[in-house]
Amino acid sequence: MNLLKRVLTAVVLIPLVLVLVLKAPIFLLALVAALVALLAVEELLKLAEHYSIRTFRWPTLVFVGIFFVLLAVNPGNGKPLTATAIFVYSLGFAAAVAPFVFLVLGMRRPDLSSAFPAAMVSVFAFAYVALPLGFLVQLRQQWRGAFLLLYLLLLVWAGDIFAYFVGRSVGRHLMSPRISPKKTWEGAIASLLASLLVGALLYRYATPISTALLHLHLIERKDGIFDLQRPPLGPALLLSAAINIAAQLGDLAESLIKRGAGVKDSGGILPGHGGMLDRIDAVLFAAPVLWYYAAWLVLR
C-alpha cells in the first residue's frame, strides 16, 4: 500500500514539477521554491524539538521567506552574469547576518541558555534548506538553465528509484545501519549507475531533447543546448557521478537528523514519501554542486 501511494504521488507531482522548472518565469519558480523551503524548514524545526531545543519558529520562517522574495523580485534582468553576481551578494549577506539576527532575538529570552541552541538551529535551517533551494532557483537563470534543472532532477530521481528498488530486491550489504538501516551498497551502486546512464543519454541527445522542448514551447532557446559540437563525454560523466554522490549523501544526512530525533519521517504531507524534507533531501546537496559548475561556465 505504501509503495502504491509512493508511485501515485510521483505520477502526480513529477509532470507538475517538470513543467514548473521548464516553463515558469523566475519569480514564480522562486515563490514555489519558497513554499517548499518553508514547509521543509517547518519540519526541520519540529525535528529540532526532539533534541529539546526551543526554536525560533516564526522568525526563522520570516527570514527564509524574505530571502526568496529577494530572489523573486530581482532576477537579474535576464542576464546570467548579473543574476549570478546578485545572487552571490544576497547569499553572502544573508549568511553573514543570520547568526546575529537570531542571537539578538535570543537576548529577549528569560532562559539565556536556550538562546544559542535556538539560534544555531535557525542558522542551520537557513543554510541547509533555504540556500540550496536558492541555488536551484538561480540555476534556472543561467544559460541552459532549464536543461540543467531537467538534468539535475532526472539524475536525482533515477538514482533514487534504482536505489529503492534494487536495495529492496537484492540489497544485502548495509551501508550505514546506524543511520539508515535499509540502505545498502547494492542500492547505492545501482543509484550511481542509473545516474551515469541518464547523464550519458541526456548528454548524447541534448540537442534533440532541447529542440523538442523548444517546439513544445516549454523552454526558450537560451534555456536549451543547441551546440553542434558536444564537449567530451568524460566531464559529463564525472559531473553526473558528483551529483549522484552528493544526492546520496544528502539523503543520509537527513536520515542522521531523523535518527537522532527518533522519528521515521520528517512529516506526512506527501503520501508514501513522508514529509517535504524527505522528498528534497537529495536535491539539497546536489543542487549546489551543479550550480557551481554552471556558475563556473558563466564566469570563466
N, C-alpha and C positions, 0 to 999 in steps of 0.2 A: 504493500500500500504506500509506504514511504517513497519507494522507487517511482511509482506511478505519479505521485504528487510532484516529485522532483522533475520528471520528464515533462509533465503538463505545464509546470511553471516555466521551464526553459522554453518550451514551444511558444508560449505566450510572450515572454519577455525578450527573447533573442531578436525577433524581427523588429520589435519596437526600438530596442537599443541600437540596432544597426542603422535603421532609418534616422534615428536621432543623431548619431555620431557622423553620419554621412551628409545629411541634408540640413539639419538645423543650423540657424545662424549662431554665432558665437555667444551672444547674450543669452539665448535660450539654453544652449548647452551648459553655460555657466550656472544658470538658475537650477537646472535639473541636477547638475553636479553638487550644487549647494544643498539641495533637498537630500540627496544621497548622503552627503557628508554629515548633515545634521542628524539624520537617523542613525548613522553609524557611530557618531560621537556620543549620542544619547545612550546607545547600547554600551559603549566603552565606559562611560561614566557609571552606569549601573554595575558593570563588572568591577569597577574600582571600589564600589561599596562593599563588595565581598571581601576586599582586603582591609576593611574597617577604615576607609578613607571617606570623610565627609566632603564631597566635591563642590566646586563652584559650578553648578549646573547651568543656570541661565546666563551668567557672564561668559561661560565657555561657548555656549551656543550662539550668543550675540557676536562674540569675537570671530567665530568661524563664519557666520553669516556675512559680516562686514567684509571679510576677505574676499568672498565670492562676489559680492556686489561690486567691489572694485574691479574684479576681473570682467564682470558683465558689462560695466559701463565704459570701460576703457580698453577696447580690444586691439588698439594699435593701428587703427585706420587701414587694415588690410595689408600692412607691411610687416613681413615676418621678422626682420631685424629689429624694427621699432617695437613690435609686440614682445619679442624676447627680452629686450632691454627693460621695458616697462615691467614685465613680469618678474625679472630678476631683482629689480629695485624694490618692488612691492613685497616680494617674498623675503628679501633680506631685512627690510624694515619691520615687517610683521614678526618675523622670527626673533629679531633683536629686542622688540618691545614687549613681547608676550610674557616673558618671566617677570618683568617689572609690573605689568598690568595686574597680574594675578597675585603677586606678592603684596602690592598696595591694597588690593581687595582683602587680603588676609589680615591686614592690620586692624580691620574692624571686628575681627572675631574675638569673643571673650576668651576662648581657649587658643592661645597663640601656638600651641604645639600642633594644632591641626592645620595651620595655615600653609606651612611649607609642603606637606604631602599633597594638599589640595591643589596648590599652585603647580606642583610637579605633574600631577595628572592632567591638568588643563593644558599645560605646555606640550606634554606628550601627546594628548589627543589632537592638538593642532598640527604637530609635526608628523604624527603617524597617519592621520586620516585626511585632514584638510589639504596639506601641502601636496601629497601625491595626487589627489584628485585635481588640484590646481595645475599640476604638471600635465594631467590628462587634457584639461581644457586648453592650455597653452599649446600643447602638441597639435591640436586641431588648427591653430593659427599658422603653423609652419607651412612652407611649400610641401606639397604632397601630404598635407596633414590628414585628410580624410582617409587616404590609403594607408597611412601609417597607423591610424587608430584601428582600421579594419584588420590590419596585420597583427597588431597587438592583441586585440580581442580574440581573433581566431586562434592565435598561438596559445593563449592562456586557456581558452575553452577546450581546445583539442587536448592539451596536456592534462587538464582536469578530468575530462571524460575518460581518457585512456587510463589514467592513474586509478580512477574509481573502479572501472570495470575489470581491468587486468588485476588490480590489487585484490578485488573481491573473488576473482575466479582462480587465479594461480599464485597469488601472493603468499609466500611462506616466510620470508626473512624480514622481520620487523625493522623498520628504520630507526624509530625513536619511541620505544614503548612507553617511556615515562611521560612523554609529551603528547603523542598521538598514537594510541595503541593499534589502530587499524591501518596505518600507513606502512607500506612495505617497500623494499628496494626494487622488487619486480615492478610495482606500480610506478615508482619514481623513474625507472629506466624507460618504461613504456611511455610515460609522460614526456620525457626528453625526446625520444624517437618520434613521437607524434608531432611535437613542435618543430623538430627539424624537417619532417616531411612536409608539414603545412608551410613552413618558411620557404622551403625549396620550391614548392608548387607556386606560391604567391610570387616568388622571385622570377620563376620561369614564365609565368603567364601574367605578369604585372601589367603589361601594355594592353592585352585584350580585355583583362578584367576592368582596367581603368576606362577603356573605350566603351565597354558595355554599361558601366555605371554612368558615364557621361551621356550616352544615348538615352538612358532611363531618367535623366535629369536628377540623379541622386548626388552628383558631385559637379563642381566646376572644373575647368581644365587645370587650374593651378593646384587642385587637390588630388590629382591622379599622377600616374607615372606613364609618360609617353616617349621616353628616350628610345632612340633607335639602337643605341649600343648600351648593353647592360654591364654593370660592374661585375668583377669576378664573383663566382658563387661562394668562395671561401668566406669572405667577410659577412655575407648574408647568413651563412650557417652559424658562424661564431656569434653574431648578434642574436639569432634565434635561440641558440643554446644559453646565452647570457640571460635572455628574457625568461626562458623556462626555469632556469635555476633560481632566478630572483623570485619568480612566481611561487615555486615550491617552498622557498624559504619564507615567503610572506605567509603562506598557509600554515607553516609550522610555528611562526612567530605568534600568530593569533591563537593557535592551539595552546601555546605556552601560557598566554594570558588566561584563557578559559580554564585550563587545567589547574592553574594556581587559584582561580576563583571557585573551582569545584562545580562548574556548570558544563553542560554538553554543547549548547548553542548560545550565541550572543543574544538571540531574540527569536521571535516566531513570526516575523512579518511576511516571510516568503515560504509558503508551504513546501515541505520537502527539502528546503535549503537552510532553514534556520533564520537567522537574522540578517540584516543588511551587511553587517560587518563580516559575517560568514561568507557572503557572496562576493565581496570585493577584496577580501584579504590578499589574494594573489596579485591583483592589479596594483595594490598599494606599493609593492616593492618593484613590480615590473615596469610601471609607467615612468618612474624617474630614470630608469636605465635607457628606455627608448627615447625619452625627452632629451637626455644628454647627447645621445647620438645625433638626433635631429638638429639640436642647437649647435652642435659642433659643425655639422654640414653648413648651417647658415652662416656661422661666424668665421669659418676658416678662410 
